[in-house]
Amino acid sequence: MHIKPLLTLLLSGVLLCHAGCAAVRTAQLPLLPDPAAYVQAAFTVPPRAALSGIARITINAENKSRSYKTVFACSYPDALRLEVVGLFNQPGLYVSANTDTGITLCVPSENAWYRGPATPESMQRISGILMDPFDIVRTLHGRPPGPDPST
């Protein structure tokens, strides 16, 4: 019988496959002892800190639910860029907001550009959410919406 060489080959293959799957253990960071330290840590963000990433956003408004895959980039305190990704990861909508130019909206499928003030009402027309675009930046950076209390 040739079962022993076959079993040895199978066992060796399984061991080789699992050898590369060893988990990397990261050191546990100590917890901050005082809850106020968390708040202080959020307020020690560098002046022009930037975040970027990919997110799934679900908007529930007016008894409708919409879900989007988005690519975002924001720079604290006053710059936001969102790209709503459509089918096959093609951009379907670009939204850009900053204090200098307000909100700029680009719809590639219509080859159209729209520009308006960076207000909560403008964001509501675009997304259905009544929120200042710069409050979105503050929220992504771990700060409360509204005026910056540290200034």
N, C-alpha and C positions, 0 to 999 in steps of 0.2 A: 504494500500500500504506500501511496505517496502523500499521505495526509500530513505527516510531520513536517516535511519541507514547505507544504502549502500553508500550514498553520503558522510556521515560523515566519514566512514571508508576509502573511497577513498581519501578524502581531508586530513585526518590524515596521510595516507601513503605518499602522495605527500610532505607534510610538513616535515615529517621525512627524506625522501630521500634528500630534498634540504637543510636541516639543516646542513648536513655535508659538503656542498659545498661552505661554506662561503669563500670568497677570503681573503688571507692574504695580507695585505698592507705593503710594505716595505718602509722605509724612503728613500726619494730621496737624493742622494749624490750631494753635490754642485759641479758645473762645475769648472774646473780650469780656472782662469781668463786669463792666458797667454798661447798661443799655445806652446811656448817653454817649458812650464812646462810638457806637455805631453811627449815631447821628453826626457826631463830629467827623468821623471818617468820611461820610458822604459829602460833607462841606469842605473837605480838603482836596477836592478835585482840582487839578491844575487849570489855569485860566482858559486854555483852548483845548481841553481834553476832547478826544474824538473816539467815537464808537462806530463800528460797522458790523454787519452780519446779515444772516438770512433768517427770516421769521415767517411763521404761518399766522396770519391775522384773521380772526373771525369777528365780524361785525353783526350784532343783533340789534336791529333798529326797525321800528314800524312793523313789527310782526314778521320781519324777514330776516333770514340769516344768510350772510355771504362770507365765504372763506377765500382768502387770497394767499398766495406765496409771494413774499416781498423780499427785496434786497434793500437794506437801509444803510445810510451813513448819516451821522450827525456830529456836529461839533458844538460843544457847550460854549456860549449860551444861546446862539442865535442862527444856527444853520442846520437845515434838515433836507435830506434827499431820500425819496422813496421810489422804488421801481416795482411796479406790480408785474409779476411774471405770469405769462399766460401759458397756453399749450406749447409743449416742446421747449419750455424755458425761454421763450421769446418775450421781450419786454412788451407789455400791453399798455402801460401808462407810466409816465414820469411825473413826479411831483417834487418841486424844489421850493424851499422857503428860506429866506433870510431877511434881515432887517433892511438891507439896502434896496432890494428889488421886489419884496413882497412874495407872493406865491406865483410860481410859474408852473403851468400844467401842459404837458405834451401828450398828445394822443397819436401815436405813430400810424394806427390804422386809418385815421382820418387826415393824416398829414396836417394836423392843426396844433396851434400853440395858443394858450390862454394865459393872461396875466391879470392879477388883482392884488388887493391888499392882503397882508398876512393877518387875518382876523379869524376868530372862532367861526363866524358865519361862512367865510370862504371854505374852511375845512369841512363844515357841515354840508355844504353843497357838493363837495368832492366825495366825502366818505360817509356822510350820515351821522358823524359824531361832532357835537358842538364842543370843540376844544381848540384852544390856541395852539398853533403849530410849535411854538417855542415851549409851551407846557409839555408837549410830547417829548421834546429834547430834554427838558428837566427831569421828566419821569424816567426816561431811559438811562439817565445818569444817576438815578437814585435820589433825586431831590424832589421836594414837594412842588406841585404846580403853583403858579402865582409868582409874585415878585420875589427876587432872591433876598432872603433875610440877612445874608452875610455882607451885603453891600450897603 
